[in-house]
Amino acid sequence: MTKIAIIGAGLAGLTAAHDLKEHASVTLYEKSRGVGGRLATRRAEPFSFDHGAQFFKARSKAFMDFIDPMIQDGTVQRWDARFAEIEGSTLVNSKQWGEAPPHYVGAPSMNAVGKYLGADLDIRFETRITSMQWSHDQWHLQDERGETLAPCDWVLSTLPAQQAFDLLPPTLPFRAALGSVQMRGCFSLMLGFRDALPIEFDAALVRERDISWISLNSSKPGRPEACSLLVHSTNLWADAHIEDDRDWVTDYLCDQTSEVIGYDVHSAQHKAVHGWRYANIGRQTGATHFLHADQRVGLCGDWLVQGRVEAAFKSGRALANSLKEII
Ligand SMILES: Cc1cc2nc3c(=O)[nH]c(=O)nc-3n(C[C@H](O)[C@H](O)[C@H](O)COP(=O)(O)OP(=O)(O)OC[C@H]3O[C@@H](n4cnc5c(N)ncnc54)[C@H](O)[C@@H]3O)c2cc1C
């Protein structure tokens, strides 16, 4: 049976693995301890934070069909948030999210989606792939411990563009194009409070600030009750400060949040920040994936389409469909 190695167990990798598992022997290699990539959750008892993707929509029938079993068993649920738009510190608009269109989240946490999809897949965790060599008609991957992993016939990279550029061999014709793809950074500020906060929204889009989003994570379905606030910086601010001291970043983002909601969040019982160097990217117009049949390498990921959960699915599925035609 054809052996396929997929690098990265985010949604693009999980989708490709899911679609290919009946046609080949598939192994996923994931650098972190868990599955789901940027569909991420961090816990700090009694708090819980989805510090990557906040929610997702399903615009295409293909994606709706893909998530339907998860909706049926409660792994994906609707988040009917009280949604607000804030300019500076002024609430300029608010509405209740509902059926049209639904805003979906994993339940009881965003990473439940990855756990569901990864349940019957062969995933090697804490395995960061650092190089790949072609010899004896097969690919040989190496991890950061210097171990050479089981040889395979195909390698599919689902890494963000810059990381794929660093990993892929220079002989690949499409590698050069990856170097110029600009993904944007983002900081996620996680704040846990003893008591409920005096805010009148569950999710807010913020403009004219260095923060762009505030959500009450504890308002999402199935979350612990403890008041958990999740704040995103703007991409612009994150790109300018991605190397900065994390205590300073935390303090600054707390200042911004306090000004926006009119409540001093420095007093939070729990404070943490996570910096995403490759958080998202605007809408792309090129190919949804790359596949090189001679060198037996494929490439997918949200960055080929748009920085959205559904885009990662779209790219992963398109790559799997192309590969199925030739293996
Ligand atoms: C802060 C933030 C907010 C977002 N908000 C939303 C939102 O509200 N709605 C929405 O639709 N989308 C949102 N997104 C985007 C969405 O999360 C992504 O589009 C989607 O999850 C990307 O999936 P992917 O599989 O393409 O990439 P990833 O999820 O990044 O998967 C790549 C995987 O590869 C692994 N990896 C990397 N390097 C290696 C290596 N060398 N070896 C092995 N494994 C490796 C990573 O650990 C990761 O698990 C947000 C993203 C962020 C960061």
The ligand as a Gaussian input file, in Angstrom:
#p B3LYP/6-31G(d) Opt

LIG

0 1
 C       -5.522000      33.886000      16.692000
 C       -6.276000      33.234000      15.576000
 C       -7.628000      33.514000      15.378000
 C       -8.322000      32.886000      14.341000
 N       -9.670000      33.111000      14.226000
 C      -10.369000      32.437000      13.286000
 C      -11.789000      32.512000      13.251000
 O      -12.422000      33.131000      14.110000
 N      -12.444000      31.854000      12.256000
 C      -11.782000      31.092000      11.314000
 O      -12.423000      30.485000      10.445000
 N      -10.433000      30.974000      11.364000
 C       -9.723000      31.618000      12.315000
 N       -8.370000      31.476000      12.391000
 C       -7.681000      30.718000      11.342000
 C       -7.820000      29.211000      11.503000
 O       -7.473000      28.822000      12.804000
 C       -6.876000      28.566000      10.493000
 O       -7.240000      29.027000       9.187000
 C       -6.899000      27.032000      10.447000
 O       -7.047000      26.473000      11.732000
 C       -5.604000      26.588000       9.771000
 O       -5.527000      25.175000       9.672000
 P       -4.264000      24.508000       8.949000
 O       -4.425000      23.041000       9.102000
 O       -4.124000      25.066000       7.581000
 O       -2.992000      25.023000       9.756000
 P       -2.571000      24.746000      11.283000
 O       -3.781000      24.646000      12.133000
 O       -1.562000      25.794000      11.614000
 O       -1.868000      23.312000      11.240000
 C       -0.502000      23.128000      10.978000
 C        0.019000      22.111000      11.988000
 O        1.390000      21.822000      11.674000
 C        2.117000      21.668000      12.890000
 N        3.525000      21.868000      12.562000
 C        4.139000      23.032000      12.216000
 N        5.448000      22.796000      11.921000
 C        5.646000      21.459000      12.061000
 C        6.769000      20.605000      11.856000
 N        7.945000      21.083000      11.445000
 N        6.626000      19.268000      12.100000
 C        5.433000      18.758000      12.516000
 N        4.316000      19.534000      12.710000
 C        4.421000      20.858000      12.479000
 C        1.504000      22.720000      13.802000
 O        1.758000      22.437000      15.163000
 C        0.025000      22.619000      13.424000
 O       -0.649000      21.684000      14.248000
 C       -7.647000      32.034000      13.456000
 C       -6.297000      31.732000      13.673000
 C       -5.627000      32.319000      14.734000
 C       -4.184000      31.949000      14.993000

